[in-house]
Amino acid sequence: FSLYLAVAMVALAVIFAGQFRKPGDSAKRRMALFAVVAFLGASYLILDLFCSAASLPFFRVRSAAARLGQSGMLFSQVLDTSRAIKTGNYPRPFFVRENAAALDRLHLLRTPLVRTREIGKLRHADAGEEMATGWCDGLTNGNDGTRVAWGWAALNGRHRPADAVLLAYADARGEWTAFALSDAVLDRPDVAKTFRSTEQLWSGWSAVFPRDAVPPGAEISAWAVDAKDAKFYRLQTLQRLFNP
């Protein structure tokens, strides 16, 4: 919208100058006209620069939300990622799931959709200083029989926050099975300060999931998602997390 306003202001300035000027104008009148036009032009330019500078922080949060939506699409065939898709991609999750599946069948997606919930069958590794770092800070009871996990995750190798965080539980054999995906991006100024990078400001995450999504007594882990390469990095926790 602001681009249309800029073009309109140029046209209006020309029209104004043409209407205001008269044949045989004195030098003083021409100078006054020039001063008015210069003042209006400078005022518009300064206000536009202030507006642009104020919008820069929103680029990072919108980028983080868009990558969360991409991660939601990546897992849309095996998990209920409706909240993640709504947050950063499209208001109709079923539309995204159906069209993503169709594109995947035609091999038109650069990163194929995930078709399994078993972490062992996907590219995965433990988080480290080189590629990814992060923590699952806590797990608590939410409203209406839900549970909430939260923390932060950063992809050091890409110099940005993780695209999303995948939650998994250990089965009887100790194999990890995914059951939920984070559905919100949170600001973490403490993480940005530690990394000395404003790019990591929106590295916080949270995930809401039903209590019955995890077997009683199962251990829970969190994995940073790199949606571009479909690779996952296990985050650290302050203590081992179990579903009571």
C-alpha positions in Angstrom: 0.0 0.0 0.0 2.8 2.4 0.8 4.2 2.1 -2.7 1.0 3.3 -4.2 1.1 6.2 -1.8 4.6 7.2 -2.9 3.6 7.2 -6.6 0.5 9.2 -5.8 2.5 11.8 -3.9 4.8 12.4 -6.8 1.8 12.9 -9.1 0.0 15.2 -6.7 3.2 17.3 -6.3 3.4 17.8 -10.0 -0.3 18.7 -10.2 0.0 21.1 -7.3 3.0 22.9 -8.8 1.3 23.2 -12.2 -1.8 24.7 -10.6 0.1 27.1 -8.3 2.5 28.5 -10.8 1.4 31.3 -13.1 3.1 32.9 -16.1 5.3 35.7 -15.1 5.8 34.6 -11.5 8.4 36.6 -9.6 11.6 34.9 -8.3 10.3 35.2 -4.8 7.1 33.3 -5.7 9.0 30.6 -7.5 11.4 30.2 -4.5 8.4 29.9 -2.1 6.9 27.2 -4.4 10.2 25.3 -4.5 10.5 25.6 -0.7 7.0 24.2 -0.1 7.6 21.3 -2.5 11.0 20.5 -1.0 9.5 20.6 2.5 6.7 18.3 1.7 9.1 15.9 -0.2 11.6 15.9 2.6 8.9 15.3 5.2 7.5 12.4 3.3 10.9 10.9 2.8 11.8 11.2 6.5 8.5 9.7 7.7 8.9 6.8 5.2 12.4 6.1 6.5 11.1 6.0 10.1 8.3 3.7 9.1 10.7 1.4 7.3 13.1 1.3 10.2 10.2 0.5 12.6 9.1 -2.4 10.4 12.5 -4.2 10.3 12.0 -6.1 13.6 8.8 -7.6 12.2 10.7 -9.2 9.3 12.4 -11.6 11.7 9.2 -12.7 13.5 7.4 -13.1 10.2 10.3 -15.1 8.8 10.3 -17.4 11.9 6.5 -17.8 11.6 6.8 -18.7 7.9 9.4 -21.4 8.6 7.1 -22.7 11.4 4.4 -23.0 8.8 6.8 -24.8 6.4 7.6 -27.3 9.2 3.9 -27.8 9.8 3.5 -28.7 6.1 6.5 -31.0 6.3 4.8 -33.1 9.0 1.2 -32.6 7.9 0.8 -36.2 6.7 1.7 -37.9 10.0 0.9 -35.3 12.7 -1.9 -32.8 13.5 0.0 -29.7 12.7 -3.0 -27.4 12.2 -1.9 -24.9 14.8 1.6 -24.5 13.2 0.1 -24.1 9.7 -2.4 -21.5 10.9 0.4 -19.6 12.8 2.7 -19.2 9.9 1.3 -20.4 6.6 -2.4 -20.5 5.8 -5.7 -20.3 7.7 -7.1 -23.5 6.2 -4.8 -26.4 7.3 -6.8 -29.1 5.4 -6.2 -27.1 2.2 -2.4 -27.1 2.8 -2.4 -30.8 3.7 -4.3 -31.9 0.6 -2.3 -29.7 -1.8 1.1 -30.6 -0.2 0.3 -34.3 -0.5 -0.6 -33.8 -4.2 2.6 -31.9 -4.9 4.6 -34.5 -3.1 3.2 -37.3 -5.1 4.3 -35.4 -8.3 7.8 -34.9 -6.7 7.4 -31.2 -7.0 8.4 -30.3 -3.5 12.1 -29.6 -2.9 12.0 -31.3 0.5 9.7 -34.4 0.4 7.1 -34.6 3.1 7.8 -36.7 6.2 5.9 -40.0 6.0 6.9 -41.6 9.3 6.8 -40.6 13.0 9.8 -42.7 13.9 12.8 -40.5 14.5 15.2 -43.4 13.9 14.1 -43.5 10.2 14.8 -39.8 9.7 18.1 -37.8 9.6 18.9 -37.0 13.2 21.7 -36.1 15.5 22.3 -34.7 19.0 22.5 -30.9 19.2 26.0 -29.5 19.4 27.8 -26.2 19.1 28.5 -26.6 15.4 25.1 -27.1 13.8 22.3 -26.7 16.5 21.9 -25.8 20.1 18.9 -25.4 22.4 17.0 -26.5 25.4 13.6 -27.9 26.4 13.1 -25.6 29.4 10.0 -27.1 30.9 6.8 -29.1 30.7 3.6 -28.2 32.5 -0.1 -28.8 32.5 -2.2 -26.6 30.3 -5.9 -26.0 30.1 -8.6 -28.6 29.1 -6.4 -31.7 29.6 -3.5 -30.4 27.6 0.2 -30.2 28.3 2.6 -27.4 27.3 6.3 -27.7 26.6 8.6 -24.7 25.9 12.2 -23.8 25.4 14.5 -22.4 22.7 16.3 -23.8 19.7 18.9 -22.3 17.3 20.4 -23.6 14.1 24.0 -22.4 14.5 25.1 -23.6 11.1 22.4 -21.4 9.4 22.7 -18.5 11.8 19.0 -18.4 12.6 16.4 -20.0 14.9 15.3 -23.5 14.4 12.3 -23.8 12.0 10.3 -25.7 14.6 10.7 -28.2 17.4 9.5 -31.7 17.3 8.4 -33.6 20.4 8.8 -37.3 20.7 8.4 -40.1 23.3 10.4 -43.2 23.8 8.6 -46.6 23.3 9.4 -49.8 25.1 12.4 -50.4 22.9 13.8 -46.9 23.6 13.0 -45.8 20.0 11.7 -42.2 19.6 8.3 -41.6 18.1 7.1 -38.1 17.2 3.8 -37.0 18.6 3.7 -33.1 18.4 5.2 -30.1 16.7 5.7 -26.7 18.2 2.9 -24.2 17.3 4.3 -20.8 18.3 7.5 -18.7 18.1 8.5 -16.7 21.2 11.0 -13.9 21.6 14.0 -14.8 23.7 16.2 -11.7 24.3 18.4 -13.7 26.6 19.3 -16.1 23.8 20.0 -13.2 21.4 22.2 -11.6 24.1 24.1 -14.9 24.6 24.7 -15.4 20.9 25.3 -11.7 20.4 23.0 -11.9 17.4 19.6 -10.3 16.9 18.8 -13.1 14.4 18.3 -15.4 17.4 15.7 -13.2 19.0 12.7 -15.3 17.9 14.3 -18.7 18.9 11.8 -19.4 21.6 9.1 -22.1 21.0 6.2 -23.7 22.7 4.0 -26.7 21.9 0.6 -27.6 23.2 -0.5 -31.2 22.9 -3.2 -33.5 24.5 -2.2 -35.4 27.6 -3.2 -38.7 26.0 -0.8 -38.2 23.0 2.0 -39.7 25.2 1.8 -43.0 26.9 1.9 -42.7 30.8 5.4 -42.8 32.1 7.1 -42.3 28.7 10.2 -40.2 28.4 9.9 -37.1 26.3 12.5 -35.5 24.1 12.6 -32.3 21.9 14.2 -32.0 18.5 15.2 -28.9 16.6 13.9 -29.0 13.0 15.8 -27.9 9.9 12.9 -28.0 7.5 15.1 -27.4 4.4 17.1 -30.5 4.9 14.5 -32.5 6.9 17.1 -33.1 9.6 16.5 -33.1 13.4 18.8 -32.3 16.4 18.0 -33.5 19.9 17.8 -30.6 22.4 19.1 -30.7 25.9 16.9 -30.7 29.0 17.6 -29.6 32.6 16.3 -33.0 33.7 14.7 -36.1 32.0 11.1 -35.3 31.1 8.5 -38.0 31.7 4.7 -38.0 31.1 3.1 -38.7 34.4 
